[in-house]
Amino acid sequence: MHVTLRQLQVFGAVARHLSYTRAAEELHLSQPAVSIQVRQLEESIELPLFEQIGKKIFLTEAGRELQHYSRNIDTQLTEAEAVFDELKGLHRGHLNITVATTANYFVPGLLARFNKQHPGVSIRLDVTNREGLLKQLEYNQTDIVVMGRPPGDRDLAFTAFRDNPLVVVAPPHHPLSRRKRVRLRELQDQPFLLREPGSGTRIAMERFFSGRNIRVRTGMELGSNEAIKQSVAAGLGLGLLSRDTLSMELQLKQLTILNVEDFPILRHWHLVHRKGKRLSTVASTFKDFLLTR
């Protein structure tokens, strides 16, 4: 059996997405190029790796077996790269970091300071939602993740390193913005603009209000913090956001933070990686850099 690493990389992308199109987008290849690599791999193994049912594709038994070995090979190569980076020291090396969309408001500034201390290190920053973060951790596709509360049912190592208070925001002309203190019960009459289901902020919000028997109205569901801020400023409802996202809007007086009973919701930002993962010298140094801040 003759199999190339490139074929395994392409197969792994198709197996993750169960889509030739999305795999091609991830790898910056054409869809025919992806199909050719998979077909050559199937010819080498002499077994089909995917089957099509209707418009969807699924892994065959052989495909599921190969996915298992492909992940192990990818993990070994990642660890080998980390060892080589250690041999090079911090004069060279790579750092792959993935952050939650909200964390992208402050992480680039930290990366700039780290890069100034270690100019020979190349950095790859990926910004995605909670689902994307957990998928990258599962497939060992990143060195370190910065996110809110990690799930407790995964094999993850995590350390809190920064406060992340969640606050209720409104436009400055909102009637509640003139109040010195807002009772929780008063929020039941207000429409809230929410992030998508599964986002860390929305999970925290639902847990907070549910624990206090408060039912809030859903005004709109939006896919980004920026969309929520713009919609709140336009008067479409209230928002619950990390204070880390609000610096500019508060300075420009486009939004105001309401002084609500029992707020802010006190959360933390965490550094997360797979438990047992061998961090490279660069990744370990970056982790220490953040913890000392």
C-alpha positions as CSV (number, residue, x, y, z in Angstrom):
1,M,0.0,0.0,0.0
2,H,1.5,3.3,-1.1
3,V,-0.1,6.3,0.7
4,T,1.2,9.9,0.7
5,L,0.9,12.4,3.5
6,R,-0.8,14.8,1.1
7,Q,-3.5,12.1,0.4
8,L,-4.1,11.6,4.1
9,Q,-4.3,15.4,4.6
10,V,-7.0,15.7,1.9
11,F,-8.8,12.6,3.1
12,G,-8.8,14.0,6.7
13,A,-10.4,17.2,5.5
14,V,-13.1,15.4,3.6
15,A,-13.8,13.1,6.5
16,R,-14.2,16.0,8.9
17,H,-16.5,18.0,6.8
18,L,-18.2,15.1,4.9
19,S,-18.0,17.5,2.0
20,Y,-15.6,17.7,-1.0
21,T,-16.5,21.3,-1.4
22,R,-15.8,22.4,2.1
23,A,-12.6,20.3,2.2
24,A,-11.4,22.1,-1.0
25,E,-12.1,25.5,0.6
26,E,-10.1,24.5,3.7
27,L,-7.1,23.3,1.7
28,H,-7.3,26.0,-1.0
29,L,-7.7,23.4,-3.7
30,S,-10.1,22.9,-6.5
31,Q,-12.9,20.3,-5.9
32,P,-11.6,18.1,-8.7
33,A,-8.1,18.1,-7.2
34,V,-9.6,16.9,-3.9
35,S,-11.6,14.2,-5.6
36,I,-8.5,12.9,-7.5
37,Q,-6.5,12.6,-4.3
38,V,-9.3,10.7,-2.6
39,R,-9.7,8.4,-5.6
40,Q,-6.0,7.7,-5.8
41,L,-6.0,6.8,-2.1
42,E,-9.0,4.5,-2.6
43,E,-7.1,2.8,-5.5
44,S,-4.1,2.3,-3.3
45,I,-6.1,0.8,-0.4
46,E,-8.4,-1.1,-2.8
47,L,-11.4,-0.2,-0.7
48,P,-14.0,2.7,-1.0
49,L,-13.6,5.3,1.8
50,F,-16.8,7.2,1.2
51,E,-20.3,6.3,0.1
52,Q,-23.0,8.7,-1.3
53,I,-26.6,8.4,-0.1
54,G,-28.7,11.0,-1.8
55,K,-26.8,14.3,-1.8
56,K,-24.7,13.4,1.3
57,I,-21.5,11.4,1.7
58,F,-20.6,9.2,4.6
59,L,-17.5,7.3,5.7
60,T,-17.5,3.6,4.9
61,E,-16.1,1.1,7.5
62,A,-12.7,1.4,5.7
63,G,-13.0,5.2,5.9
64,R,-13.6,5.2,9.6
65,E,-10.6,2.9,10.2
66,L,-8.4,5.2,8.0
67,Q,-9.6,8.3,9.8
68,H,-8.5,6.8,13.1
69,Y,-5.0,6.1,11.8
70,S,-4.8,9.4,10.0
71,R,-5.5,11.3,13.2
72,N,-2.7,9.3,15.0
73,I,-0.3,10.1,12.2
74,D,-1.2,13.8,12.3
75,T,-0.6,13.9,16.1
76,Q,2.8,12.2,15.7
77,L,3.8,14.7,13.0
78,T,2.7,17.7,15.2
79,E,4.7,16.4,18.1
80,A,7.7,15.9,15.8
81,E,7.4,19.5,14.7
82,A,7.3,20.6,18.3
83,V,10.5,18.7,19.0
84,F,12.2,20.3,16.1
85,D,11.1,23.7,17.2
86,E,12.6,23.0,20.6
87,L,15.9,22.2,19.0
88,K,15.7,25.5,17.2
89,G,14.9,27.4,20.3
90,L,12.8,30.6,20.3
91,H,14.8,32.1,17.5
92,R,12.5,30.3,15.1
93,G,9.4,28.2,15.4
94,H,5.6,28.4,15.0
95,L,2.7,29.2,17.2
96,N,-0.8,28.1,16.2
97,I,-3.4,29.8,18.4
98,T,-7.2,29.7,18.0
99,V,-9.4,32.1,19.9
100,A,-13.1,32.6,20.4
101,T,-14.6,35.5,18.5
102,T,-14.9,37.6,21.6
103,A,-11.3,37.0,22.7
104,N,-10.2,38.5,19.4
105,Y,-10.7,41.9,20.9
106,F,-7.7,41.6,23.2
107,V,-5.6,38.7,22.0
108,P,-4.0,40.4,19.0
109,G,-2.5,43.0,21.4
110,L,-1.0,40.3,23.5
111,L,0.4,38.6,20.4
112,A,2.0,41.8,19.3
113,R,3.8,42.1,22.6
114,F,4.9,38.4,22.5
115,N,6.1,38.8,18.9
116,K,8.1,41.9,19.9
117,Q,10.0,39.8,22.4
118,H,10.4,36.8,20.0
119,P,10.5,38.3,16.5
120,G,11.7,35.0,14.9
121,V,8.5,33.2,15.8
122,S,5.8,33.0,13.1
123,I,2.2,33.1,14.5
124,R,-1.0,31.8,13.0
125,L,-4.2,33.2,14.5
126,D,-7.5,31.6,13.8
127,V,-10.8,33.2,15.1
128,T,-13.9,31.0,15.3
129,N,-17.0,30.2,17.3
130,R,-17.2,27.7,20.2
131,E,-18.1,24.8,18.0
132,G,-15.0,25.5,15.8
133,L,-12.8,25.8,18.9
134,L,-13.9,22.4,20.2
135,K,-13.5,20.8,16.8
136,Q,-9.9,22.0,16.5
137,L,-9.1,20.7,20.0
138,E,-10.6,17.4,19.2
139,Y,-8.6,17.0,16.0
140,N,-5.4,18.5,17.5
141,Q,-5.3,21.2,14.9
142,T,-4.0,24.0,17.1
143,D,-1.4,24.5,19.9
144,I,-3.5,26.6,22.3
145,V,-7.1,27.8,22.4
146,V,-8.4,30.9,24.2
147,M,-12.0,30.5,25.2
148,G,-14.5,31.1,27.9
149,R,-15.7,28.2,30.0
150,P,-14.4,24.9,28.6
151,P,-16.7,21.9,28.7
152,G,-16.1,19.5,31.6
153,D,-16.7,16.3,29.6
154,R,-13.7,16.6,27.3
155,D,-10.1,15.5,27.8
156,L,-8.8,19.0,28.1
157,A,-6.3,20.9,30.3
158,F,-7.2,24.5,31.0
159,T,-6.1,27.5,33.1
160,A,-7.9,30.7,33.8
161,F,-5.8,33.7,33.1
162,R,-8.1,36.8,32.7
163,D,-11.4,38.0,34.0
164,N,-14.3,38.2,31.5
165,P,-17.2,40.1,33.0
166,L,-20.5,39.9,31.0
167,V,-22.6,43.1,31.2
168,V,-26.0,44.2,29.9
169,V,-25.7,47.0,27.3
170,A,-28.3,49.4,25.9
171,P,-28.3,52.5,23.7
172,P,-27.7,55.7,25.7
173,H,-31.3,56.9,25.1
174,H,-32.9,53.8,26.5
175,P,-35.2,54.5,29.5
176,L,-33.3,52.0,31.7
177,S,-30.0,53.8,31.0
178,R,-31.1,56.7,33.3
179,R,-31.7,54.4,36.2
180,K,-29.1,54.1,39.0
181,R,-30.1,50.5,39.6
182,V,-32.1,48.1,37.5
183,R,-33.9,45.1,39.1
184,L,-33.6,41.8,37.3
185,R,-37.4,41.4,37.0
186,E,-37.5,44.6,34.9
187,L,-35.5,42.8,32.2
188,Q,-38.3,40.4,31.5
189,D,-40.1,43.2,29.6
190,Q,-37.1,43.9,27.4
191,P,-36.2,42.1,24.1
192,F,-32.7,40.7,24.2
193,L,-30.4,40.3,21.1
194,L,-28.7,36.9,21.4
195,R,-25.7,35.1,19.9
196,E,-26.3,31.8,18.1
197,P,-27.1,28.6,20.1
198,G,-24.0,27.0,21.6
199,S,-22.0,30.3,22.0
200,G,-20.3,30.7,25.3
201,T,-22.0,34.0,26.0
202,R,-25.4,32.7,25.3
203,I,-24.9,29.6,27.5
204,A,-23.8,31.8,30.4
205,M,-26.8,34.1,29.9
206,E,-29.3,31.2,29.8
207,R,-27.7,29.6,32.8
208,F,-27.8,32.9,34.8
209,F,-31.4,33.8,34.1
210,S,-32.7,30.2,34.5
211,G,-31.0,30.0,37.9
212,R,-33.0,33.0,39.0
213,N,-36.3,32.0,37.4
214,I,-36.2,35.0,35.0
215,R,-37.5,34.5,31.5
216,V,-36.2,37.1,29.0
217,R,-37.7,37.8,25.6
218,T,-35.7,36.9,22.5
219,G,-35.6,39.9,20.1
220,M,-33.2,38.7,17.4
221,E,-30.6,36.0,17.0
222,L,-27.3,37.3,15.6
223,G,-24.0,35.6,14.6
224,S,-21.4,38.1,15.9
225,N,-20.7,40.5,18.7
226,E,-20.4,43.3,16.1
227,A,-23.9,42.6,14.8
228,I,-25.3,42.7,18.4
229,K,-23.6,46.0,19.2
230,Q,-24.9,47.6,16.0
231,S,-28.4,46.3,16.6
232,V,-28.4,47.4,20.3
233,A,-27.2,50.9,19.2
234,A,-30.0,51.0,16.7
235,G,-32.6,50.4,19.5
236,L,-33.6,46.9,18.6
237,G,-33.1,45.5,22.1
238,L,-30.7,44.9,24.9
239,G,-27.5,42.9,24.6
240,L,-25.4,40.8,26.9
241,L,-21.7,41.1,26.0
242,S,-18.2,40.7,27.3
243,R,-16.9,44.0,28.6
244,D,-13.7,43.3,26.5
245,T,-15.7,44.0,23.3
246,L,-17.0,47.4,24.3
247,S,-14.1,49.8,24.6
248,M,-14.7,51.8,21.4
249,E,-18.5,52.0,21.7
250,L,-18.3,53.2,25.3
251,Q,-15.8,55.9,24.4
252,L,-17.9,57.1,21.5
253,K,-21.1,56.9,23.7
254,Q,-22.8,54.6,21.2
255,L,-23.7,52.1,24.0
256,T,-24.0,52.2,27.8
257,I,-23.7,49.5,30.4
258,L,-26.8,49.1,32.6
259,N,-26.3,48.8,36.3
260,V,-28.4,45.6,36.7
261,E,-28.9,43.7,40.0
262,D,-26.5,40.8,40.3
263,F,-24.4,41.9,37.3
264,P,-21.9,41.6,35.9
265,I,-21.8,37.8,35.3
266,L,-18.2,37.0,36.4
267,R,-16.5,34.6,34.0
268,H,-12.9,34.0,33.0
269,W,-10.9,33.5,29.9
270,H,-9.0,30.2,29.8
271,L,-6.0,28.8,28.0
272,V,-6.9,25.4,26.7
273,H,-5.1,22.5,25.1
274,R,-5.6,18.8,24.9
275,K,-4.6,17.0,28.1
276,G,-1.3,15.3,27.7
277,K,-0.4,17.4,24.6
278,R,3.4,18.0,24.3
279,L,3.6,21.8,23.9
280,S,6.4,23.1,21.8
281,T,8.9,25.5,23.4
282,V,7.1,28.4,21.6
283,A,3.7,27.3,22.8
284,S,4.9,26.7,26.3
285,T,6.6,30.1,26.4
286,F,3.5,31.9,25.1
287,K,1.4,30.2,27.8
288,D,3.8,31.4,30.5
289,F,3.7,34.8,28.9
290,L,0.0,35.1,29.2
291,L,-0.2,33.7,32.8
292,T,2.4,36.2,34.0
293,R,0.2,39.0,32.6
